[in-house]
Amino acid sequence: MRIVELSGGVGGARLARGLAALAQVDLTIVVNVGDDAENHGLAICPDLDTVVYTLAGEAGPHGWGRRDDTFIFNEELARFGVDNRFRLGDRDLALKLFRTRELEGGQPLSKVTATIASRFGIEPTVLPATDDRLRTMVRIPGGWVTFQEYFVERRHEDEVLELRFEGGMEARPAPGVVEAIASADLIVIGPSNPPLSIWPILAVDGVRAAIASHARVSAVSPLIGGKPIKGPADRVMQSLGLPAGNRGVVAAYEGLIDRLAIDESDRDDAGDLEGVVDVLITDIMIKEQAAATSLAATLVKQ
């Protein structure tokens, strides 16, 4: 069975881990690059790295970063008065250095990502949504800021008034993205923040149309009990004018999905969604591998 997952960071990566554990599944993960940035002269791709580390069993305890990493480099920056709020672990730093060297040498991000994935022994195909520069910009009450300033430096506390995906109109899908979507038996949108993590993927020319024309598209809600496990998904959706709860998730993917998996704690939402999308009520808490694999199996069977 050929499956394509659209993934942001931790939630999408954990679902990818579950899908990858299923037998006879050919999995491609198309990953958000709107969060990408440059830091200390290095090419930072947070969501791509989270997917790679998670699939390799190397994710840090919070779901991001590298397991058992140290932060000597990051802490030493403070000696010289260098901003070190964006934490780079020492082992993680090696990956960033390799990526930066390869990109500066002319290799596209998709090829560099494939090399990184192979070095970690990852079998599924991991693709950036685009090889072109795409950046999520966030308008807060004080004006426009980069995603990393909003999310990391300002700790995603500001109200999000508007989003802009710089480069989205010009960006082209990375090689293999549209082809994988067209040939897939199932498309799954992972439990990532819809506006911040999935909309940047859909902003890439041709991706939204490819998803919209597919016959079988499921999404997994990022909400449990009406709230995200972590992050500002609920607040961002509401501040952008989307309805509260899982109705907001469906509205965020209007015209794209035919089924939404929601948590058992949100069972009461099913009535509001009746006639709009099919609703799958199940356990969507997937921090552990077994739970992720169980959810993945349920998505595939339905």
N, C-alpha and C positions, 0 to 999 in steps of 0.2 A: 504494500500500500504506500502510495506516495503522498506525503504530508508536507505542507509548508506552514511554518509558524511565523507570524509577525511578532517580534519581541522587542521590548525595551530592556530594562535592567533586571533586577532581582526576581520579580514575579515571573516574567517571561522566561528567564533563564531556568528557573526551577521547573516550569512546565516543560521546557525543552528537554531537561534531564529525564522527566518521566516519559515523554514521547520516545526518546532515544533508547529507553530500556525495553520497548515493545519489540517483540519478534516480528520479522518480516515487514519492517517499516523502513522506507527510504525517506529520511528526514532532511529538509532544508530549512534553516532558520535565517530569516531576513531581519536584520537588526538595525535599529535606529542609530543614526549618526548625527542627529541634530544637537546632541549634547557634546559633541567633540570640541576640543579646544587645543590651544597651545599653552604649555606651562613650562617654565624654565627651558624654553627652546625645544620641548619635546611634544610630539604628537600624542594627544590624550584621546582615547576612544573608550569612555567608561562602559557603555553598554556592550560593545563587542568584547571587551575584556571580561566583563561579568559573565557573559554567555560562555566564553572559552573556559574560564576558571571553574564555572559550575559544572559544565560537561566533563571536565577533567577531574572532578572531585577535589579541586584545589581552591575553592572559594573560601573567603574569610568567614569568621563567625557571624558577621552581620549580613552575609550574602554578597558582599562586594569586597574587592581587594583580594590579596593572596593569603592563603592559609599559612599560619606560622611565620608570617612576615615580621621583619624588624623595621624600625623607622629611624635608624641612626642618621641617615642622609637628611631626612626631613627635619629632625630635631636640630641638626648641626646648622641648618640654614639660618636659624634664629640668631646664631652667633654673629652673623654678618648683616643682620637686620633685613633679611630677605623674607618676603611674605610666604609663609608655609601653611596657610590655612587649607590648601588643597593637599591632602596627605598622600604622599607617594611612598610606599613601602620599598625596601631595598631590593627584594626579589622582583617585585612588580616593576621597579625601575629598569631592570634589564630588558624586559619586554618592550617598554616604551622606547628605550634606546635603540633596540633592534628595529622597531617599526619606523622610527624617525629616520634612521640611516637608509632603510630600504626605500622609503617615500622620497627622500632627497636624492636617491639614486635613480629615480624615475619609475619605480614600480608602482602600479595602481594599488589602492587600498585593498581591493578584493583579492589580489594575488598575495599581498603581504599577509592578509588574514588567513588565507588558505595555508600558507607556510607555517604560521604560528599554530594553527589548529593541528596540523600534522605533527609538529614537534611535541604537542601534548597528547598525541595518540587519539585524537577525536575523529570518529567515523562520520557523523552527520556533516553536511555541508553548511558552513557558516558564511553568510554573505552580508556585507554592508548593503544598505538599501541603495547606495550610490557610491561611485568612486569620486564624484565631484564634491566640491565644497558646499556643504549645507549646514546652516547654523540656526538654531532656534533662538529667537529674540523675544523677550518678555516685556510687555509694557506694564509697569507698576505705577502707583500714584506719582512717583517722582520722575517718571519718564521711561525710556527704553533701556534695558540692560541685557547683557548676555545671559544665556541659561545658567552658566556656572556661577555668575555673580548672584543671580536670583536664588539658585538652589543651594550652593555651597557657602558663599560669602555672607549672604543675607538669610541663610537657613530657611528658605522658602516660607518666610513669615508674611511677606507682602501680599496684598490682594493682586491677583492677575487680571488685568483689564483687557488685554489683547495679546495675541501671539502672531508672530511673523516668522516665516521660514525663509531666511535669506538664501538665495541660490536655488530655491525649489523650482522656480519656473524654468531655469536653465539646466538643472541637474537631470541626468539620464540614469535609468536603472543600471546598477552594476551588471556585468555580464552574467547571465543565468537567472536573474531575478524574475523577469516576466515569463521566461520559458518555464521555470519551475512552477510558477503560479498556474500557468495555462495547462500544464500536464498533471497537476496534482489531483488526487482523488478527494482531498479534504484540505481546506484552509482553516487554520486556527489562529485567532488573534489572542495573544497571551494576556494574562491578568496584569497588564501594565497600565500606567496612567494614560487614559485615552488621548487627552489633548497634548500632553508633554512628551509621551513616548511613542504613540502610534500615529498621530497626525503628521509628524515629520516624515515618516515612511510614506504615508499616503500623498504627501506633497510632491514627491518625486514624479516627474512626468511619466504617465503610463501605468503607474502602480495602482492607483485608485480604480482606474477603468478596468484593469485586469482582475482586480478583486470583485468589483461590481458585476462583472459578467460571469463570474464563477457560480456553478450550480450549488455548491455546498460550502458555506462559510459559517463557522461557529466562532463565538468569542467567549472568553471566560471573564467573568466580572472581577474587577480588582477590589470589590467591596465585600466585607463580611460584617453582618449586622449593620449595614448601611455606612460603614467606615472602612477606609483602607487599613491594612495591617501597619503600614508605615507610609510616610509621604503625604502630600497635600491633594490627592486625586479628587476627593469630594469637594474640597474648598475651591479648587481650580475649575471644576466642571460648573459649579453653581455661580462663580463669579463671571464665567463666560456665558452665562445665560441658559445653561442646560438644566433640565429638571433635576430634582434631588434623587438620590438613590439609584437603583438600577434602571429607572426610566431615563436617567441622564446618560447611562452607559449606552443604552439602545439609541438614544438621540445622537450621541457622539459618532455612532456608526450607521447612521441612517442611510438606507439604500445599499448597504454592504453585507449585512449579516442576516441569516435566516434562523439562527438559534443562539441563545445566550445561556450559559451555565451560571447559575447563581447558587449561593450557599444555602444550606438548610435553614440557617438563622434568618434568611431573607425570604422565606416561603411566602409571606404575605404579599410580596411584590409580584408574584405570578399573576394574580388577578389583573393588576394594572397593565400587564404586558400581553394579556390574552388577545389574540387576533393581530398582534403586531409582529411578534417573533415567537418561535417555539421556545419554551423554557425548560431547561434541564435543571432539576433541583438535586444537588449532591453536595458532598463535602469538598470545598475548594481550598481548604487550608493545606498547602503543599510544601511546608518547610522541610519535611522529611522525605527521603527518596521514595519510600513505600507509598506514601500518600500521593506523591506526584505521579508515580506509575499507575496507581489505581485510577486517578482522575483521567490520565491519558487513555487508559483502556476504555473507560466509560465514554469518552468523547468519540473514540474510534468506532465503538459498537453501535452507538445511537444512529 
